[in-house]
Amino acid sequence: MIEVSGLRKAYGRTVALDGVDLSVREGEVYGVVGRSGAGKSTLLRCVNLLERPDSGTVRVAGQELTGLGGRDLNRARRRIGMIHQHFALLSSRTVAGNVAFPLEVMGVPRAERHRRVAELLELVGLDGRERDHPHQLSGGQKQRVGIARALAGKPAVLLSDEATSALDPATTQSILDLLKRLNTELGLTILLITHEMDVIKSVCDSAAIMSGGRVEESGAVADLIRTPGSRLTREIFPLPGPAPAGSVTLTFTGDPQRPLVSEVVRKFDVDVSILGGAIEEIAGGSAGRLRVALTGDEAPAALDYLRESGLLVEVS
């Protein structure tokens, strides 16, 4: 649904994007995570050509946007909704007026606008607040208005630029739950930018980590968790201190109830000491990371057994 190839963007001597490639499948929630200055927001603005890249191509829903301009680009942008970090609502307009604004720009007739606005406000849980103004709303409610406005033109793709960074944890989760529901019910493809790993854990099917204008790693979250040396895995499951020499880090997905450590101790002549670990709900399932010290004559055989059981085994 979104294909970015060789994207480069510089502001003077500062390179914001340095040959970025990204592929987002139709119907998935794709998260781009990184620290401030990594190039995340520049990437997002290049996807809908709010920023025109210096080189590279952007293709959305099969159409290359980088070759378009004027009316053709404006028509293509109608298939792309945008949610902003600080809501970007018009203070002089009511909730209904803010949601209706893009429909007015598109020339949608009044009766159809009213119907569509009512439908959208019900979808995001704000029915009954049509006549309120932004100053009467909480941060979470303002973001729901922003989401409804982004959906007004029935886009195929929704872009989210740090949409939850200004919200408290409980409100953040409610907005993420809403985005996931919209993804499921409407079949929306969502590309979201965040600096919070919890956002990746909560709603993303795939992810990319950016640093210094480049993508360090990308792919399905479940696949990255099973990839040796994955930075995403290390950041989702931070373990205390550097790994002691000879220790073993076990990463698993699937059923967290299977007593694999007990099985290993029963089957092999080994001792197992647990040094740290964590279990999280990720990409619709459970995953975990455990650091252990495993000693005994049959330690190599025990590690082979864990690998055959589907665990990622990394020896320090």
Buried (B, 14 or more C-beta within 10 A) or exposed (E): BBBBBEBBBBEEEEBBBBBBBBBBEEBBBBBBBBEEBBBBBBBBBBBBBEBEBBEBBBBBBEEEBBEBEEEEBEEBBBBBBBBBBBBEBEEEBBBBBBBBBBBEEEEBEEEEBBEBBBBBBEBBBBEEBBEBBBEEBEBBBBBBBBBBBBBBBEBBBBBBBBBBBBBEEEBBBBBBEBBBBBBEEBEBBBBBBBBBBBBBBBBBBBBBBBBEBBBBBBBBBBBBBBBEEBBBBEEBBEBEEEBEEEBBBBBBBBEBEEEBBEBBBEEBEBEBEEBBBEEBEBBEBBBBBBBBBBEBEBBEBBBEBBEEBEBBBBEE
